[in-house]
Amino acid sequence: MTAVPVSTPVRQEIEVADGVVAVVNGDGGAGLSNSVLLLGEPTTVIDTMLLPEMAADIVTALSRRGRAAELVVNTHIHTDHIGGNVLFDGVPIVTHPRTATGMRRMLDEPGLPALLAKVMPRFAARLADWESRAAEPMSPVGIEHALPETARVLEFTDSHSAADLAVWLPAAQVLVTGDLCFAGVTPLAVHGRVGRWRTALDQLIALNPKVILPGHGRPAGIEALRELADYFDRVLAAARLADAEQLSAETVWARFDPGPAAGWLEPARTLVNIQVALAEISGRPFQGEHRVRQDQDSPHSH
């Protein structure tokens, strides 16, 4: 049977400050990440979504404002943030050196398109031949110098992924977090470390941003960071309990109280997050990135 293409959710442009536009992709569930446009000099796109047809709305949003991309920044390696890179031919695309190295290796994996189609069946019709353009490595300081004036780049390693970048716009008090923040969507730490991600959130909260532009979900206030920090505190507490009482991650997950995270999308990811945290506490390597069930999301799509 031939797979029938599915329509992708409507993307919405939200101007959160002068020259700062969020392109919000649906509800932020699996495969639906956001992009951010900085309309200074140079005109910059931060992250490019999963599919070229999604990223086409980025190009349209710029064209409507008489702009074209002059720089693209990928905040991290995951495919739902880099798939639209192919639309920006001739435009410099840069990322953290660790991300660039991993991206080149990932894009060379012959089984990647089939894996993506399997773990994101909603988009299977388009993912069977998925490809992207790798970003070039650039130090966080170099990226900061390349961005519009006054933008600051913050670097976090082994938090959500091997390397994540956030962009802080102090004049507007806007924080572009990439996947260091999810708003209304359960995060996934399968390629990172829960403890380090939790510490990173404290650093982001200390900036006292007025507006958070998350990697998934709608723009929010600082409460999005605080609620995510609370969620990870609960995950870490569950992992400590499992370690102390020799319980399985599944057992403490069954009792898990999500607090303010109740009702967030993708709740099954909590089990993986507890497994990651338990591995950190116990000192055992966690191999969940190779064994995540389809209903718990893909290692390449969060």
C-alpha positions as semicolon CSV with decimal commas, in nm:
position;residue;x (nm);y (nm);z (nm)
1;M;0,000;0,000;0,000
2;T;0,134;0,344;-0,092
3;A;0,176;0,579;0,201
4;V;-0,055;0,878;0,182
5;P;0,115;1,208;0,257
6;V;-0,028;1,386;0,558
7;S;-0,077;1,758;0,582
8;T;0,157;1,928;0,822
9;P;0,023;2,160;1,091
10;V;-0,019;2,528;1,025
11;R;0,283;2,737;1,113
12;Q;0,221;3,073;1,275
13;E;0,441;3,381;1,270
14;I;0,460;3,563;1,603
15;E;0,664;3,884;1,629
16;V;0,771;3,886;1,993
17;A;0,992;4,196;1,977
18;D;1,113;4,442;1,717
19;G;1,292;4,235;1,456
20;V;1,240;3,902;1,633
21;V;0,989;3,662;1,478
22;A;0,904;3,311;1,597
23;V;0,775;3,070;1,334
24;V;0,579;2,831;1,554
25;N;0,526;2,484;1,410
26;G;0,194;2,333;1,517
27;D;0,163;2,211;1,874
28;G;0,533;2,130;1,911
29;G;0,486;1,754;1,928
30;A;0,728;1,502;1,781
31;G;0,884;1,635;1,462
32;L;0,733;1,982;1,499
33;S;1,005;2,225;1,603
34;N;1,012;2,603;1,578
35;S;1,235;2,849;1,395
36;V;1,330;3,203;1,490
37;L;1,407;3,493;1,256
38;L;1,638;3,776;1,359
39;L;1,580;4,067;1,123
40;G;1,897;4,259;1,203
41;E;2,224;4,251;1,013
42;P;2,272;3,985;0,899
43;T;1,921;3,845;0,858
44;T;1,947;3,522;1,055
45;V;1,743;3,202;1,071
46;I;1,779;2,993;1,387
47;D;1,688;2,629;1,314
48;T;1,508;2,509;1,001
49;M;1,252;2,246;1,110
50;L;1,221;1,888;0,987
51;L;1,105;1,911;0,625
52;P;1,172;2,152;0,340
53;E;0,798;2,216;0,302
54;M;0,791;2,327;0,665
55;A;1,096;2,548;0,614
56;A;0,930;2,703;0,307
57;D;0,720;2,904;0,552
58;I;1,045;3,047;0,693
59;V;1,140;3,168;0,348
60;T;0,791;3,310;0,296
61;A;0,800;3,491;0,631
62;L;1,128;3,654;0,533
63;S;1,010;3,742;0,180
64;R;0,698;3,905;0,319
65;R;0,929;4,137;0,510
66;G;1,151;4,207;0,211
67;R;1,428;3,988;0,351
68;A;1,629;3,682;0,260
69;A;1,838;3,468;0,491
70;E;2,203;3,569;0,516
71;L;2,298;3,331;0,798
72;V;2,153;3,008;0,938
73;V;2,237;2,877;1,287
74;N;2,151;2,523;1,394
75;T;2,116;2,508;1,773
76;H;2,187;2,133;1,788
77;I;2,200;1,810;1,591
78;H;1,847;1,672;1,590
79;T;1,687;1,622;1,251
80;D;1,372;1,817;1,329
81;H;1,588;2,131;1,357
82;I;1,805;2,088;1,047
83;G;1,588;1,937;0,773
84;G;1,516;2,273;0,612
85;N;1,886;2,351;0,567
86;V;1,854;2,231;0,209
87;L;1,646;2,539;0,122
88;F;1,928;2,778;0,206
89;D;2,169;2,705;-0,074
90;G;2,451;2,959;-0,081
91;V;2,374;3,079;0,272
92;P;2,632;3,007;0,545
93;I;2,497;2,747;0,788
94;V;2,691;2,721;1,114
95;T;2,673;2,531;1,440
96;H;2,880;2,424;1,739
97;P;3,186;2,217;1,637
98;R;3,064;1,912;1,830
99;T;2,728;1,936;1,656
100;A;2,891;1,974;1,314
101;T;3,102;1,662;1,366
102;G;2,804;1,456;1,479
103;M;2,587;1,595;1,201
104;R;2,827;1,489;0,926
105;R;2,847;1,141;1,075
106;M;2,469;1,118;1,114
107;L;2,396;1,233;0,761
108;D;2,633;0,968;0,626
109;E;2,435;0,688;0,791
110;P;2,265;0,499;0,506
111;G;1,985;0,376;0,731
112;L;1,890;0,720;0,865
113;P;1,591;0,792;0,633
114;A;1,436;0,453;0,703
115;L;1,487;0,499;1,077
116;L;1,321;0,840;1,071
117;A;1,026;0,705;0,872
118;K;0,984;0,425;1,126
119;V;0,997;0,639;1,439
120;M;0,791;0,928;1,300
121;P;0,519;0,742;1,107
122;R;0,312;1,058;1,087
123;F;0,566;1,190;0,837
124;A;0,674;0,855;0,690
125;A;0,572;0,949;0,338
126;R;0,826;1,229;0,340
127;L;1,099;1,081;0,555
128;A;1,181;0,777;0,343
129;D;1,413;0,995;0,134
130;W;1,500;1,256;0,398
131;E;1,830;1,437;0,361
132;S;1,983;1,760;0,479
133;R;2,280;1,989;0,437
134;A;2,542;1,970;0,709
135;A;2,634;2,287;0,895
136;E;2,990;2,414;0,918
137;P;3,164;2,419;1,257
138;M;3,208;2,754;1,427
139;S;3,296;2,835;1,785
140;P;3,021;2,987;1,999
141;V;3,225;3,309;2,013
142;G;3,250;3,310;1,635
143;I;2,876;3,258;1,599
144;E;2,812;3,541;1,844
145;H;3,028;3,773;1,635
146;A;2,843;3,666;1,320
147;L;2,497;3,735;1,464
148;P;2,324;4,073;1,470
149;E;2,483;4,317;1,712
150;T;2,413;4,268;2,086
151;A;2,306;3,903;2,047
152;R;2,485;3,670;2,286
153;V;2,545;3,299;2,234
154;L;2,532;3,060;2,527
155;E;2,691;2,714;2,502
156;F;2,576;2,403;2,689
157;T;2,731;2,059;2,645
158;D;2,585;1,720;2,736
159;S;2,257;1,876;2,846
160;H;1,984;1,813;2,588
161;S;2,236;1,687;2,333
162;A;2,612;1,675;2,290
163;A;2,611;2,052;2,236
164;D;2,326;2,304;2,246
165;L;2,329;2,675;2,171
166;A;2,092;2,938;2,307
167;V;2,074;3,297;2,183
168;W;2,010;3,576;2,433
169;L;1,885;3,913;2,309
170;P;1,936;4,134;2,614
171;A;1,788;4,452;2,468
172;A;1,455;4,279;2,405
173;Q;1,498;4,035;2,695
174;V;1,415;3,751;2,457
175;L;1,578;3,411;2,497
176;V;1,594;3,169;2,204
177;T;1,650;2,832;2,370
178;G;1,641;2,571;2,097
179;D;1,556;2,244;2,270
180;L;1,694;2,352;2,606
181;C;1,332;2,451;2,669
182;F;1,008;2,281;2,567
183;A;0,680;2,462;2,641
184;G;0,381;2,239;2,698
185;V;0,572;1,941;2,558
186;T;0,758;1,679;2,761
187;P;1,132;1,706;2,691
188;L;1,358;1,414;2,600
189;A;1,707;1,376;2,744
190;V;1,802;1,058;2,560
191;H;2,109;1,221;2,403
192;G;2,198;1,435;2,703
193;R;2,217;1,425;3,079
194;V;1,931;1,524;3,305
195;G;2,153;1,667;3,580
196;R;2,347;1,891;3,344
197;W;2,028;2,001;3,168
198;R;1,878;2,094;3,504
199;T;2,187;2,305;3,585
200;A;2,164;2,472;3,244
201;L;1,808;2,578;3,324
202;D;1,930;2,764;3,633
203;Q;2,170;2,958;3,413
204;L;1,891;3,047;3,170
205;I;1,653;3,147;3,450
206;A;1,922;3,376;3,594
207;L;1,902;3,586;3,276
208;N;1,547;3,681;3,381
209;P;1,409;3,675;3,026
210;K;1,067;3,823;2,952
211;V;1,004;3,600;2,651
212;I;1,115;3,242;2,592
213;L;1,120;3,109;2,237
214;P;1,132;2,731;2,292
215;G;1,236;2,464;2,047
216;H;0,889;2,310;2,076
217;G;0,567;2,480;2,180
218;R;0,448;2,837;2,184
219;P;0,641;3,143;2,305
220;A;0,618;3,172;2,682
221;G;0,746;3,361;2,981
222;I;1,009;3,262;3,233
223;E;0,757;3,024;3,393
224;A;0,829;2,779;3,110
225;L;1,187;2,745;3,233
226;R;1,077;2,719;3,596
227;E;0,820;2,450;3,517
228;L;1,078;2,254;3,319
229;A;1,321;2,282;3,610
230;D;1,050;2,153;3,845
231;Y;0,983;1,863;3,607
232;F;1,349;1,763;3,602
233;D;1,368;1,791;3,981
234;R;1,085;1,535;3,992
235;V;1,262;1,311;3,740
236;L;1,584;1,324;3,942
237;A;1,395;1,250;4,264
238;A;1,231;0,948;4,100
239;A;1,570;0,824;3,981
240;R;1,724;0,867;4,326
241;L;1,436;0,669;4,476
242;A;1,484;0,391;4,222
243;D;1,854;0,378;4,298
244;A;1,813;0,383;4,676
245;E;1,540;0,119;4,687
246;Q;1,660;-0,091;4,392
247;L;1,344;-0,025;4,195
248;S;1,310;-0,028;3,819
249;A;1,263;0,292;3,624
250;E;0,926;0,155;3,512
251;T;0,815;0,115;3,874
252;V;0,891;0,473;3,975
253;W;0,751;0,600;3,645
254;A;0,418;0,434;3,726
255;R;0,406;0,641;4,048
256;F;0,544;0,960;3,894
257;D;0,372;1,287;3,985
258;P;0,437;1,530;3,699
259;G;0,316;1,836;3,890
260;P;0,281;2,134;3,654
261;A;0,383;1,905;3,366
262;A;0,053;1,716;3,383
263;G;-0,109;1,746;3,043
264;W;0,210;1,811;2,849
265;L;0,236;1,640;2,513
266;E;0,452;1,325;2,472
267;P;0,422;1,211;2,837
268;A;0,578;0,867;2,767
269;R;0,914;1,041;2,732
270;T;0,928;1,065;3,111
271;L;1,026;0,699;3,135
272;V;1,330;0,760;2,914
273;N;1,423;1,066;3,118
274;I;1,406;0,862;3,439
275;Q;1,621;0,592;3,278
276;V;1,880;0,853;3,178
277;A;1,881;1,007;3,526
278;L;1,908;0,665;3,690
279;A;2,206;0,579;3,471
280;E;2,374;0,904;3,575
281;I;2,318;0,834;3,944
282;S;2,419;0,468;3,931
283;G;2,714;0,523;3,699
284;R;2,588;0,265;3,450
285;P;2,595;0,357;3,081
286;F;2,251;0,420;2,935
287;Q;2,185;0,269;2,592
288;G;1,827;0,386;2,558
289;E;1,901;0,584;2,244
290;H;1,921;0,249;2,063
291;R;1,609;0,102;2,219
292;V;1,351;0,379;2,248
293;R;1,005;0,254;2,163
294;Q;0,831;0,429;1,876
295;D;0,573;0,579;2,112
296;Q;0,855;0,736;2,312
297;D;0,994;0,929;2,016
298;S;1,307;0,903;1,807
299;P;1,666;0,962;1,905
300;H;1,690;1,187;1,601
301;S;1,366;1,383;1,634
302;H;1,335;1,571;1,960
